[in-house]
């Protein structure tokens, strides 16, 4: 158990930040699932629109340090490649 004021404050900050990061990661995953659903549905226009909405959320998560920037780049690249394969 935390005995100092600074340790108690650290616990409070960690709780708030963990909740915020979890929400941010969950939101990003939701946007990615929308893109994947449009890809599996075979709708290229909907997939492109969903990717345009998902990209800023993914970049924001990387900028905040929730996930690594290379992970975002890899995921965006794979989603984009999958969209290009629709209707080929």
PEPEQUI-V401012 format. One record per pair of residues at least 6 apart in sequence whose ideal C-beta (glycine too) atoms are under 6 Angstrom apart, sorted by the first residue. I is the first residue (numbers start at 1). J is the second residue. Records with the same first field share a line. If there is no record, write none. Layout:
I->J + J
This chain:
2->8 + 11
21->66
24->61 + 66
25->66
28->57 + 58 + 61
31->54 + 57
32->54
34->50
35->50 + 51 + 54 + 79
38->46 + 47 + 50
39->47 + 82
42->86
44->86 + 87
47->83
51->79
58->72
61->67
62->69 + 72
